[in-house]
Amino acid sequence: MRGYGAFIQKEIRENSRNYKFFILGIIFAIVGLLSPLSARFLPELMETLMDENITIILAEPTYIDSWLQFFSNINQIALVAFVLVFSPVMAKEYEKGTFIHMVTKGLPRLTIYGAKLTVLLLSWTIFYLISFLITRAYTLYYFPEGTSEGLFISVGSLYLFGLLIISLLMLSGVLFRNSYAPLLAVGGGVAVLFIGSIFPVIERWSPLQLATRNVEVLTLQSTDPAFTRGAIITLMITVMFIITGGLVFRRKALQ
């Protein structure tokens, strides 16, 4: 456990020194801030910019619009930035031969793998929570009539989808020695989910529901069996990716 804790501290120091935490903190905070602000003021801005001869009737914004912006921005901006920043999660150590040095000093491979995975999971959890709390606070301020019914399920499901992406990123980081292959693996995995969702049979079991049906869950304030199945499948695949990554790293040649 001492080696595990020491390696986590090393990862935290290194990511702080490389400004990864700073960059992601800024991005997630901006996403959390812009989501309710854009929902509140975008209709007024559009009315100001439109030609006087063009009449557009816009519905009064609600708290649903704020969370719609949040889910969209997390998917399209924050999660993408997270993957880009942490894509070299294993590549630099492979390139520099750091893993060999650590293993020869007696640090177990699973300890290295577990520590790196822990830092990724903690980072995603903290940054996602920061973004959520900012959006939550400003949404309550601008839309006090909003309810929390269904909110934590919809927000939690997107968080779980992020864990799936991170587990795939970690597995691909173990399998490949450069920082580009994990990006391709994650992008390819998401593309497969989108293609699979074209078919209703697959869509009813797809983990992609956790990233695309959040507003529906929030609006209806409930889930259906298909959404629940998608969450269970997501959890199972996430655990499978994590275990597979550990087993592969345990036997993989480090040079």
N, C-alpha and C positions, 0 to 999 in steps of 0.2 A: 504493500500500500504506500510505503514511503516513496518508492520509485514512481508509482502512478501519480501521486500528488506533486512530486518534483517535476515530472514531465508536463503536467498540466500547467504549472507555474511557468515553465519554460515557454510553452505555446502561447500563454497569455502575454508574457513579456515580448515575445517576438512579434505577435500580431499587433500589439500596441505600438511597438517601435516602427513597424511598417505602415502604421496609420490605417490598418484595415478596420479596426474597431471604430476609429474616429470617422472614417468615411461611411461605414454602414450606419453608425449612430445618426449622422447627419441625414442620410437618405431616409431612414425609417422615421425619423422625427418630422422631416418635411412631408412625407407621405401622410403621417398622422395628422399634421396640421392642414394640409391642402385639401384633404378629403371633405371635411365639413365646410371649409371656406368656399370651395368650388361649388358645392351643393347649394350653399346659401346665396352666393353672389353671382354665379355664372348666368342665371336667367336675366338678372338686371343688366349685366354686362352685355349680353347678347341683344337686349332691347336697345341699349345705347348705341351699339355698333351697326344695327340694321338700318337700312334705308327707310326714310319716312314713308315711302310709298308701299312698303311691304309690311303687311300685318301678320304677326305670328302670335298665336295664343299659347302661352306657356303655363303649365300647371304650377300651382304654388308648391315650392319645394318642401319636402318633409324629411324626417329623420331617416326614412328609407333611402332617400337620395344620398344622404351623407354616407351611409354604410355601403351603398352601391359603389360610390367613389372609392371607399376604403378597400373593398374586395378587389376592385379593378386595379387600383394602384399597387396593391401588394403583389398581385399576380404579374402585372406587366412591368413593374419597376423594381420594387423592393426584393422580391424573390430572385429575379433575374440578376440584380446587382450582387446579391448574396452568393449566388452560384459563380458569378464571374470573379469575385474577390477571393473565394476559397477554392477555385478550380485547381490551383497548384498545391493542394493540401498534402500530397505525398511526393509530388514531382521533385521538389527542391532537395528533399532528403535522399531520394534515389540518385539524383544527379551529383550531389556532393559526397555521397557515400556515408552520410551521417548515420543511417540505420546500422550499417556494419559496425561502426565505432560503438554505438550504443549496445548492440547485441553482444559484442565481444567483451564488453564491460559487465555483462551479466544481467542487463535489463531484458525481461521477457518480451517477446514480440507482441503478445496479446496485451501487455501493459502499454506498449507504444500505440498500438491500434486503438485500444480503449480510451487512452488519454486524448488522442486526436479527435476521436468521435465525440467524446464528452465536451470538448471545447466547441465543436461545431454545434452540437445540440444546445448547449448553454447559450451560445451566441444567438442562435435563431430564437430561442425562448425569450431572452432578455430584450432583443431588438424588436421582436414582434409584440411583446408586452408593452414596451414603450410606445410604439406606434398606436396600439389599441387604446391605451390609456389617454393619449393625447386626443385621438378621435372621439373617444367616449366623453371626455370633458367638454370639448367644444360642441359636440352634438347636443349634449344636455343644455349647454348655454344657448345655442341658436334654436334648438327644437325641443323645448322643455316638455312638450306634449308626448314625446317619444316614449316607447315602452321597452323594457328589457326582455320581454317574452320572446323566446326563440333566438335571442342575440348570442348567447354564449354557445349554443349549439352551432350556429352558423360561423361564428368566429373560431370556435374550437376545431371545426371540420377543416377550415383552411390551414390552421396550424398543423393539424395532422397530415394534410397533404404536403406541407413543407417538410415534415419529418421524412416522408417518403422520398422526396427529392434529395434530401441530404443523405439518406442512406444509399441511394443510387450514386450520388456524387462520391461518397466514401468508397463504395465498392469499385467503381470505375477508377478511382485514384489508386487503389491497390493493384488493379489489373494492369494499368498502363503507366508508363514511366514519364509521360509528358503532361503538360497542363491543358493541352487542347483536346485530347481524347475524352476526358471527363465531361467537358462541355458538349462534345458531340454525343456522348452517351446520354446525358440528361436531355439534350434537345431531341435526340432520337426517341427516347422513352416517352416524352410528352407527345411527340408526333404520333407515336403508336397509339397512345390513349385517345387522341383526337380522331384518328382514323377508325379505331375500334368503336368509338361512340356513334359512328354512322349507322351501325347495325343495332337495332333495338335490343336484341338478345344480349349483346355485349354491354350496351349502354346501361342496362339495369344492374350490372355488376361492376361497372367501371369506377375506379378510384377518382376519375376526373370529376365526378359529381361533387366531390368535396371542395372543388375549386370553381365550379360553375353554377351550382344551385344554392349558393349562400343566401342570396336575396330572396329566393323562393321560400327557403326555410324560415327566414326572418319575417317575411310577409304572412305566411300561413301559420307561423308560430308552432310548427310541428314538422315531423319527418315522416317519410313513407318507408315501406320495406326495402325498396330499391336503394334508397339513400343509406339505410342502415347496413345493407349488404355491402355497399361500396365502402363504408367506413371499416367494416370488419376485414374486407379484402385488403384495404390499404394498410391496416395494422399488421396483417399477416405477411404481406409482401415486404413491409418495412423491416420486420423482425428477420425475415428470410435473407434480405440483402445484408443486414448487419452481421448475422451469423456467418453467411457465406464469405463476406469480406474478411472476417477474423480468421476463418479456416484457410482461405487462400493466402493471406499475409503470413500465417504461421509456417507455411511450406514454401513460400515464394523465394526464389533466388534474389538476393539483395544487390547483386552486381552483374 
